[in-house]
Amino acid sequence: MKYKLIQRENPQGRSKVKWYAAPVNDGQIAKNDLTEEIVNISSLSRGDVSLHSE
C-alpha cells in the first residue's frame, strides 16, 4: 500500500500540527491478482478466497 504524509492539526490539541499517513489510490487490481496476493500471504487456499459474485 502506498501512502503520503499529510500535515494536520492534532485532534487532541496537544500540539499545533502532526504528520499523518494517508493512503494513495494506485489504480485497480484484477480479481485474480488480488486472490493470488491473498493466497501468497496467508494460509487460505484459492477456493477460500475466490469471490463467486460478479
N, CA, C, O and CB atoms as a CASP TS submission, in Angstrom:
PFRMAT TS
TARGET T0000
AUTHOR 0000-0000-0000
METHOD Language model
MODEL 1
PARENT N/A
ATOM      1  N   MET     1       0.848  -1.168   0.000  1.00  0.00           N
ATOM      2  CA  MET     1       0.000   0.000   0.000  1.00  0.00           C
ATOM      3  C   MET     1       0.893   1.230   0.000  1.00  0.00           C
ATOM      4  O   MET     1       1.845   1.329   0.775  1.00  0.00           O
ATOM      5  CB  MET     1      -0.965  -0.002   1.216  1.00  0.00           C
ATOM      6  N   LYS     2       0.577   2.138  -0.857  1.00  0.00           N
ATOM      7  CA  LYS     2       1.316   3.387  -0.916  1.00  0.00           C
ATOM      8  C   LYS     2       0.602   4.421  -0.057  1.00  0.00           C
ATOM      9  O   LYS     2      -0.615   4.374   0.121  1.00  0.00           O
ATOM     10  CB  LYS     2       1.462   3.883  -2.379  1.00  0.00           C
ATOM     11  N   TYR     3       1.384   5.350   0.467  1.00  0.00           N
ATOM     12  CA  TYR     3       0.810   6.408   1.290  1.00  0.00           C
ATOM     13  C   TYR     3       1.613   7.690   1.111  1.00  0.00           C
ATOM     14  O   TYR     3       2.747   7.675   0.633  1.00  0.00           O
ATOM     15  CB  TYR     3       0.775   5.990   2.778  1.00  0.00           C
ATOM     16  N   LYS     4       1.000   8.786   1.504  1.00  0.00           N
ATOM     17  CA  LYS     4       1.707  10.060   1.524  1.00  0.00           C
ATOM     18  C   LYS     4       1.504  10.675   2.903  1.00  0.00           C
ATOM     19  O   LYS     4       0.518  10.386   3.581  1.00  0.00           O
ATOM     20  CB  LYS     4       1.202  11.023   0.385  1.00  0.00           C
ATOM     21  N   LEU     5       2.427  11.510   3.305  1.00  0.00           N
ATOM     22  CA  LEU     5       2.344  12.152   4.609  1.00  0.00           C
ATOM     23  C   LEU     5       1.667  13.502   4.470  1.00  0.00           C
ATOM     24  O   LEU     5       2.000  14.300   3.593  1.00  0.00           O
ATOM     25  CB  LEU     5       3.741  12.307   5.236  1.00  0.00           C
ATOM     26  N   ILE     6       0.710  13.741   5.354  1.00  0.00           N
ATOM     27  CA  ILE     6      -0.050  14.990   5.340  1.00  0.00           C
ATOM     28  C   ILE     6       0.061  15.627   6.723  1.00  0.00           C
ATOM     29  O   ILE     6      -0.109  14.960   7.744  1.00  0.00           O
ATOM     30  CB  ILE     6      -1.553  14.743   4.947  1.00  0.00           C
ATOM     31  N   GLN     7       0.345  16.913   6.739  1.00  0.00           N
ATOM     32  CA  GLN     7       0.451  17.631   7.992  1.00  0.00           C
ATOM     33  C   GLN     7      -0.926  18.202   8.348  1.00  0.00           C
ATOM     34  O   GLN     7      -1.528  18.945   7.571  1.00  0.00           O
ATOM     35  CB  GLN     7       1.526  18.758   7.901  1.00  0.00           C
ATOM     36  N   ARG     8      -1.410  17.834   9.548  1.00  0.00           N
ATOM     37  CA  ARG     8      -2.728  18.292  10.010  1.00  0.00           C
ATOM     38  C   ARG     8      -2.642  18.710  11.469  1.00  0.00           C
ATOM     39  O   ARG     8      -1.686  18.391  12.175  1.00  0.00           O
ATOM     40  CB  ARG     8      -3.800  17.182   9.827  1.00  0.00           C
ATOM     41  N   GLU     9      -3.675  19.438  11.904  1.00  0.00           N
ATOM     42  CA  GLU     9      -3.757  19.771  13.318  1.00  0.00           C
ATOM     43  C   GLU     9      -4.010  18.507  14.116  1.00  0.00           C
ATOM     44  O   GLU     9      -4.755  17.628  13.684  1.00  0.00           O
ATOM     45  CB  GLU     9      -4.863  20.812  13.580  1.00  0.00           C
ATOM     46  N   ASN    10      -3.392  18.420  15.271  1.00  0.00           N
ATOM     47  CA  ASN    10      -3.585  17.283  16.159  1.00  0.00           C
ATOM     48  C   ASN    10      -4.999  17.354  16.741  1.00  0.00           C
ATOM     49  O   ASN    10      -5.346  18.359  17.361  1.00  0.00           O
ATOM     50  CB  ASN    10      -2.510  17.266  17.293  1.00  0.00           C
ATOM     51  N   PRO    11      -5.834  16.308  16.560  1.00  0.00           N
ATOM     52  CA  PRO    11      -7.208  16.363  17.081  1.00  0.00           C
ATOM     53  C   PRO    11      -7.270  16.403  18.604  1.00  0.00           C
ATOM     54  O   PRO    11      -8.291  16.802  19.164  1.00  0.00           O
ATOM     55  CB  PRO    11      -7.991  15.172  16.584  1.00  0.00           C
ATOM     56  N   GLN    12      -6.202  15.998  19.281  1.00  0.00           N
ATOM     57  CA  GLN    12      -6.187  16.055  20.738  1.00  0.00           C
ATOM     58  C   GLN    12      -5.762  17.429  21.237  1.00  0.00           C
ATOM     59  O   GLN    12      -5.841  17.703  22.434  1.00  0.00           O
ATOM     60  CB  GLN    12      -5.258  14.988  21.298  1.00  0.00           C
ATOM     61  N   GLY    13      -5.323  18.274  20.356  1.00  0.00           N
ATOM     62  CA  GLY    13      -4.974  19.637  20.708  1.00  0.00           C
ATOM     63  C   GLY    13      -3.695  19.777  21.515  1.00  0.00           C
ATOM     64  O   GLY    13      -3.458  20.839  22.091  1.00  0.00           O
ATOM     65  N   ARG    14      -2.867  18.751  21.577  1.00  0.00           N
ATOM     66  CA  ARG    14      -1.652  18.811  22.385  1.00  0.00           C
ATOM     67  C   ARG    14      -0.527  19.578  21.699  1.00  0.00           C
ATOM     68  O   ARG    14       0.352  20.126  22.365  1.00  0.00           O
ATOM     69  CB  ARG    14      -1.185  17.415  22.711  1.00  0.00           C
ATOM     70  N   SER    15      -0.553  19.614  20.413  1.00  0.00           N
ATOM     71  CA  SER    15       0.434  20.400  19.673  1.00  0.00           C
ATOM     72  C   SER    15      -0.284  21.008  18.476  1.00  0.00           C
ATOM     73  O   SER    15      -1.412  20.638  18.151  1.00  0.00           O
ATOM     74  CB  SER    15       1.667  19.519  19.221  1.00  0.00           C
ATOM     75  N   LYS    16       0.377  21.926  17.846  1.00  0.00           N
ATOM     76  CA  LYS    16      -0.280  22.597  16.730  1.00  0.00           C
ATOM     77  C   LYS    16      -0.505  21.687  15.529  1.00  0.00           C
ATOM     78  O   LYS    16      -1.615  21.631  15.001  1.00  0.00           O
ATOM     79  CB  LYS    16       0.530  23.783  16.309  1.00  0.00           C
ATOM     80  N   VAL    17       0.526  20.978  15.089  1.00  0.00           N
ATOM     81  CA  VAL    17       0.383  20.120  13.912  1.00  0.00           C
ATOM     82  C   VAL    17       1.072  18.785  14.137  1.00  0.00           C
ATOM     83  O   VAL    17       1.986  18.664  14.954  1.00  0.00           O
ATOM     84  CB  VAL    17       0.957  20.808  12.667  1.00  0.00           C
ATOM     85  N   LYS    18       0.614  17.788  13.395  1.00  0.00           N
ATOM     86  CA  LYS    18       1.210  16.453  13.406  1.00  0.00           C
ATOM     87  C   LYS    18       1.201  15.927  11.981  1.00  0.00           C
ATOM     88  O   LYS    18       0.447  16.415  11.139  1.00  0.00           O
ATOM     89  CB  LYS    18       0.441  15.486  14.372  1.00  0.00           C
ATOM     90  N   TRP    19       2.042  14.926  11.708  1.00  0.00           N
ATOM     91  CA  TRP    19       2.085  14.283  10.400  1.00  0.00           C
ATOM     92  C   TRP    19       1.275  12.992  10.458  1.00  0.00           C
ATOM     93  O   TRP    19       1.422  12.201  11.390  1.00  0.00           O
ATOM     94  CB  TRP    19       3.552  14.000   9.962  1.00  0.00           C
ATOM     95  N   TYR    20       0.422  12.783   9.458  1.00  0.00           N
ATOM     96  CA  TYR    20      -0.423  11.594   9.384  1.00  0.00           C
ATOM     97  C   TYR    20      -0.220  10.920   8.031  1.00  0.00           C
ATOM     98  O   TYR    20      -0.048  11.594   7.015  1.00  0.00           O
ATOM     99  CB  TYR    20      -1.921  11.958   9.600  1.00  0.00           C
ATOM    100  N   ALA    21      -0.240   9.586   8.020  1.00  0.00           N
ATOM    101  CA  ALA    21      -0.152   8.835   6.767  1.00  0.00           C
ATOM    102  C   ALA    21      -1.543   8.750   6.151  1.00  0.00           C
ATOM    103  O   ALA    21      -2.515   8.437   6.839  1.00  0.00           O
ATOM    104  CB  ALA    21       0.442   7.407   7.002  1.00  0.00           C
ATOM    105  N   ALA    22      -1.634   9.027   4.866  1.00  0.00           N
ATOM    106  CA  ALA    22      -2.901   8.943   4.138  1.00  0.00           C
ATOM    107  C   ALA    22      -2.714   7.996   2.955  1.00  0.00           C
ATOM    108  O   ALA    22      -1.768   8.159   2.185  1.00  0.00           O
ATOM    109  CB  ALA    22      -3.376  10.360   3.655  1.00  0.00           C
ATOM    110  N   PRO    23      -3.604   7.001   2.795  1.00  0.00           N
ATOM    111  CA  PRO    23      -3.453   6.059   1.683  1.00  0.00           C
ATOM    112  C   PRO    23      -3.602   6.751   0.332  1.00  0.00           C
ATOM    113  O   PRO    23      -4.342   7.725   0.191  1.00  0.00           O
ATOM    114  CB  PRO    23      -4.478   4.934   1.803  1.00  0.00           C
ATOM    115  N   VAL    24      -2.884   6.227  -0.652  1.00  0.00           N
ATOM    116  CA  VAL    24      -2.924   6.758  -2.014  1.00  0.00           C
ATOM    117  C   VAL    24      -3.466   5.672  -2.928  1.00  0.00           C
ATOM    118  O   VAL    24      -2.967   4.546  -2.924  1.00  0.00           O
ATOM    119  CB  VAL    24      -1.509   7.237  -2.486  1.00  0.00           C
ATOM    120  N   ASN    25      -4.480   6.000  -3.708  1.00  0.00           N
ATOM    121  CA  ASN    25      -5.047   5.065  -4.670  1.00  0.00           C
ATOM    122  C   ASN    25      -4.067   4.905  -5.824  1.00  0.00           C
ATOM    123  O   ASN    25      -3.693   5.879  -6.477  1.00  0.00           O
ATOM    124  CB  ASN    25      -6.439   5.551  -5.178  1.00  0.00           C
ATOM    125  N   ASP    26      -3.659   3.670  -6.064  1.00  0.00           N
ATOM    126  CA  ASP    26      -2.671   3.390  -7.107  1.00  0.00           C
ATOM    127  C   ASP    26      -3.307   2.650  -8.282  1.00  0.00           C
ATOM    128  O   ASP    26      -2.622   1.923  -9.001  1.00  0.00           O
ATOM    129  CB  ASP    26      -1.509   2.568  -6.535  1.00  0.00           C
ATOM    130  N   GLY    27      -4.598   2.829  -8.477  1.00  0.00           N
ATOM    131  CA  GLY    27      -5.267   2.189  -9.593  1.00  0.00           C
ATOM    132  C   GLY    27      -6.062   0.966  -9.165  1.00  0.00           C
ATOM    133  O   GLY    27      -6.327   0.768  -7.979  1.00  0.00           O
ATOM    134  N   GLN    28      -6.435   0.160 -10.127  1.00  0.00           N
ATOM    135  CA  GLN    28      -7.252  -1.013  -9.873  1.00  0.00           C
ATOM    136  C   GLN    28      -6.404  -2.274  -9.981  1.00  0.00           C
ATOM    137  O   GLN    28      -5.342  -2.275 -10.604  1.00  0.00           O
ATOM    138  CB  GLN    28      -8.435  -1.072 -10.849  1.00  0.00           C
ATOM    139  N   ILE    29      -6.891  -3.343  -9.366  1.00  0.00           N
ATOM    140  CA  ILE    29      -6.229  -4.637  -9.428  1.00  0.00           C
ATOM    141  C   ILE    29      -7.278  -5.666  -9.857  1.00  0.00           C
ATOM    142  O   ILE    29      -8.422  -5.619  -9.406  1.00  0.00           O
ATOM    143  CB  ILE    29      -5.573  -5.018  -8.044  1.00  0.00           C
ATOM    144  N   ALA    30      -6.886  -6.579 -10.714  1.00  0.00           N
ATOM    145  CA  ALA    30      -7.802  -7.614 -11.192  1.00  0.00           C
ATOM    146  C   ALA    30      -8.133  -8.579 -10.056  1.00  0.00           C
ATOM    147  O   ALA    30      -7.315  -8.801  -9.163  1.00  0.00           O
ATOM    148  CB  ALA    30      -7.189  -8.379 -12.393  1.00  0.00           C
ATOM    149  N   LYS    31      -9.332  -9.146 -10.096  1.00  0.00           N
ATOM    150  CA  LYS    31      -9.780 -10.064  -9.052  1.00  0.00           C
ATOM    151  C   LYS    31      -8.829 -11.249  -8.905  1.00  0.00           C
ATOM    152  O   LYS    31      -8.531 -11.668  -7.786  1.00  0.00           O
ATOM    153  CB  LYS    31     -11.190 -10.561  -9.355  1.00  0.00           C
ATOM    154  N   ASN    32      -8.352 -11.794 -10.024  1.00  0.00           N
ATOM    155  CA  ASN    32      -7.423 -12.927  -9.968  1.00  0.00           C
ATOM    156  C   ASN    32      -6.093 -12.537  -9.315  1.00  0.00           C
ATOM    157  O   ASN    32      -5.516 -13.324  -8.565  1.00  0.00           O
ATOM    158  CB  ASN    32      -7.170 -13.472 -11.380  1.00  0.00           C
ATOM    159  N   ASP    33      -5.607 -11.326  -9.598  1.00  0.00           N
ATOM    160  CA  ASP    33      -4.361 -10.862  -8.993  1.00  0.00           C
ATOM    161  C   ASP    33      -4.527 -10.661  -7.488  1.00  0.00           C
ATOM    162  O   ASP    33      -3.636 -11.003  -6.711  1.00  0.00           O
ATOM    163  CB  ASP    33      -3.899  -9.557  -9.653  1.00  0.00           C
ATOM    164  N   LEU    34      -5.661 -10.108  -7.083  1.00  0.00           N
ATOM    165  CA  LEU    34      -5.933  -9.919  -5.659  1.00  0.00           C
ATOM    166  C   LEU    34      -6.023 -11.261  -4.949  1.00  0.00           C
ATOM    167  O   LEU    34      -5.477 -11.432  -3.859  1.00  0.00           O
ATOM    168  CB  LEU    34      -7.230  -9.123  -5.457  1.00  0.00           C
ATOM    169  N   THR    35      -6.716 -12.213  -5.572  1.00  0.00           N
ATOM    170  CA  THR    35      -6.828 -13.559  -4.995  1.00  0.00           C
ATOM    171  C   THR    35      -5.448 -14.168  -4.812  1.00  0.00           C
ATOM    172  O   THR    35      -5.157 -14.740  -3.762  1.00  0.00           O
ATOM    173  CB  THR    35      -7.699 -14.472  -5.888  1.00  0.00           C
ATOM    174  N   GLU    36      -4.603 -14.051  -5.814  1.00  0.00           N
ATOM    175  CA  GLU    36      -3.247 -14.619  -5.755  1.00  0.00           C
ATOM    176  C   GLU    36      -2.417 -13.969  -4.644  1.00  0.00           C
ATOM    177  O   GLU    36      -1.679 -14.662  -3.944  1.00  0.00           O
ATOM    178  CB  GLU    36      -2.535 -14.442  -7.111  1.00  0.00           C
ATOM    179  N   GLU    37      -2.530 -12.668  -4.478  1.00  0.00           N
ATOM    180  CA  GLU    37      -1.790 -11.982  -3.415  1.00  0.00           C
ATOM    181  C   GLU    37      -2.232 -12.461  -2.037  1.00  0.00           C
ATOM    182  O   GLU    37      -1.396 -12.675  -1.160  1.00  0.00           O
ATOM    183  CB  GLU    37      -1.978 -10.465  -3.527  1.00  0.00           C
ATOM    184  N   ILE    38      -3.534 -12.631  -1.840  1.00  0.00           N
ATOM    185  CA  ILE    38      -4.050 -13.095  -0.548  1.00  0.00           C
ATOM    186  C   ILE    38      -3.590 -14.518  -0.273  1.00  0.00           C
ATOM    187  O   ILE    38      -3.188 -14.834   0.847  1.00  0.00           O
ATOM    188  CB  ILE    38      -5.588 -13.019  -0.516  1.00  0.00           C
ATOM    189  N   VAL    39      -3.645 -15.381  -1.288  1.00  0.00           N
ATOM    190  CA  VAL    39      -3.213 -16.777  -1.135  1.00  0.00           C
ATOM    191  C   VAL    39      -1.730 -16.833  -0.768  1.00  0.00           C
ATOM    192  O   VAL    39      -1.328 -17.660   0.050  1.00  0.00           O
ATOM    193  CB  VAL    39      -3.475 -17.579  -2.438  1.00  0.00           C
ATOM    194  N   ASN    40      -0.925 -15.971  -1.359  1.00  0.00           N
ATOM    195  CA  ASN    40       0.518 -15.981  -1.119  1.00  0.00           C
ATOM    196  C   ASN    40       0.906 -15.512   0.285  1.00  0.00           C
ATOM    197  O   ASN    40       1.945 -15.924   0.799  1.00  0.00           O
ATOM    198  CB  ASN    40       1.202 -15.114  -2.139  1.00  0.00           C
ATOM    199  N   ILE    41       0.100 -14.666   0.911  1.00  0.00           N
ATOM    200  CA  ILE    41       0.485 -14.122   2.221  1.00  0.00           C
ATOM    201  C   ILE    41      -0.332 -14.688   3.377  1.00  0.00           C
ATOM    202  O   ILE    41      -0.222 -14.213   4.507  1.00  0.00           O
ATOM    203  CB  ILE    41       0.347 -12.623   2.209  1.00  0.00           C
ATOM    204  N   SER    42      -1.148 -15.697   3.101  1.00  0.00           N
ATOM    205  CA  SER    42      -1.981 -16.261   4.167  1.00  0.00           C
ATOM    206  C   SER    42      -2.017 -17.781   4.050  1.00  0.00           C
ATOM    207  O   SER    42      -1.408 -18.369   3.156  1.00  0.00           O
ATOM    208  CB  SER    42      -3.417 -15.681   4.109  1.00  0.00           C
ATOM    209  N   SER    43      -2.733 -18.391   4.961  1.00  0.00           N
ATOM    210  CA  SER    43      -2.888 -19.852   4.929  1.00  0.00           C
ATOM    211  C   SER    43      -4.164 -20.260   4.187  1.00  0.00           C
ATOM    212  O   SER    43      -4.528 -21.436   4.175  1.00  0.00           O
ATOM    213  CB  SER    43      -2.910 -20.419   6.362  1.00  0.00           C
ATOM    214  N   LEU    44      -4.833 -19.301   3.577  1.00  0.00           N
ATOM    215  CA  LEU    44      -6.062 -19.589   2.834  1.00  0.00           C
ATOM    216  C   LEU    44      -5.731 -20.189   1.469  1.00  0.00           C
ATOM    217  O   LEU    44      -4.689 -19.898   0.882  1.00  0.00           O
ATOM    218  CB  LEU    44      -6.909 -18.307   2.664  1.00  0.00           C
ATOM    219  N   SER    45      -6.636 -21.031   0.978  1.00  0.00           N
ATOM    220  CA  SER    45      -6.462 -21.590  -0.362  1.00  0.00           C
ATOM    221  C   SER    45      -7.177 -20.692  -1.378  1.00  0.00           C
ATOM    222  O   SER    45      -7.933 -19.792  -1.013  1.00  0.00           O
ATOM    223  CB  SER    45      -7.009 -23.055  -0.431  1.00  0.00           C
ATOM    224  N   ARG    46      -6.919 -20.961  -2.652  1.00  0.00           N
ATOM    225  CA  ARG    46      -7.570 -20.188  -3.708  1.00  0.00           C
ATOM    226  C   ARG    46      -9.094 -20.300  -3.594  1.00  0.00           C
ATOM    227  O   ARG    46      -9.806 -19.315  -3.790  1.00  0.00           O
ATOM    228  CB  ARG    46      -7.098 -20.669  -5.099  1.00  0.00           C
ATOM    229  N   GLY    47      -9.594 -21.502  -3.276  1.00  0.00           N
ATOM    230  CA  GLY    47     -11.035 -21.696  -3.131  1.00  0.00           C
ATOM    231  C   GLY    47     -11.626 -20.929  -1.954  1.00  0.00           C
ATOM    232  O   GLY    47     -12.775 -20.491  -2.014  1.00  0.00           O
ATOM    233  N   ASP    48     -10.837 -20.762  -0.870  1.00  0.00           N
ATOM    234  CA  ASP    48     -11.309 -19.990   0.274  1.00  0.00           C
ATOM    235  C   ASP    48     -11.448 -18.514  -0.073  1.00  0.00           C
ATOM    236  O   ASP    48     -12.331 -17.829   0.442  1.00  0.00           O
ATOM    237  CB  ASP    48     -10.362 -20.162   1.454  1.00  0.00           C
ATOM    238  N   VAL    49     -10.575 -18.030  -0.946  1.00  0.00           N
ATOM    239  CA  VAL    49     -10.507 -16.600  -1.245  1.00  0.00           C
ATOM    240  C   VAL    49     -11.391 -16.199  -2.413  1.00  0.00           C
ATOM    241  O   VAL    49     -11.872 -15.066  -2.449  1.00  0.00           O
ATOM    242  CB  VAL    49      -9.087 -16.205  -1.536  1.00  0.00           C
ATOM    243  N   SER    50     -11.621 -17.089  -3.366  1.00  0.00           N
ATOM    244  CA  SER    50     -12.346 -16.747  -4.584  1.00  0.00           C
ATOM    245  C   SER    50     -13.698 -16.138  -4.292  1.00  0.00           C
ATOM    246  O   SER    50     -14.434 -16.582  -3.411  1.00  0.00           O
ATOM    247  CB  SER    50     -12.517 -17.966  -5.446  1.00  0.00           C
ATOM    248  N   LEU    51     -14.003 -15.104  -5.060  1.00  0.00           N
ATOM    249  CA  LEU    51     -15.297 -14.439  -4.954  1.00  0.00           C
ATOM    250  C   LEU    51     -16.223 -15.020  -6.020  1.00  0.00           C
ATOM    251  O   LEU    51     -15.851 -15.098  -7.191  1.00  0.00           O
ATOM    252  CB  LEU    51     -15.153 -12.885  -5.114  1.00  0.00           C
ATOM    253  N   HIS    52     -17.404 -15.418  -5.628  1.00  0.00           N
ATOM    254  CA  HIS    52     -18.318 -16.055  -6.558  1.00  0.00           C
ATOM    255  C   HIS    52     -19.321 -15.098  -7.165  1.00  0.00           C
ATOM    256  O   HIS    52     -20.047 -15.472  -8.085  1.00  0.00           O
ATOM    257  CB  HIS    52     -19.039 -17.155  -5.875  1.00  0.00           C
ATOM    258  N   SER    53     -19.379 -13.876  -6.674  1.00  0.00           N
ATOM    259  CA  SER    53     -20.333 -12.921  -7.234  1.00  0.00           C
ATOM    260  C   SER    53     -19.612 -11.999  -8.211  1.00  0.00           C
ATOM    261  O   SER    53     -18.430 -11.701  -8.040  1.00  0.00           O
ATOM    262  CB  SER    53     -21.022 -12.097  -6.110  1.00  0.00           C
ATOM    263  N   GLU    54     -20.303 -11.570  -9.193  1.00  0.00           N
ATOM    264  CA  GLU    54     -19.761 -10.650 -10.196  1.00  0.00           C
ATOM    265  C   GLU    54     -20.389  -9.302 -10.044  1.00  0.00           C
ATOM    266  O   GLU    54     -20.067  -8.383 -10.796  1.00  0.00           O
ATOM    267  CB  GLU    54     -19.982 -11.176 -11.609  1.00  0.00           C
TER
END
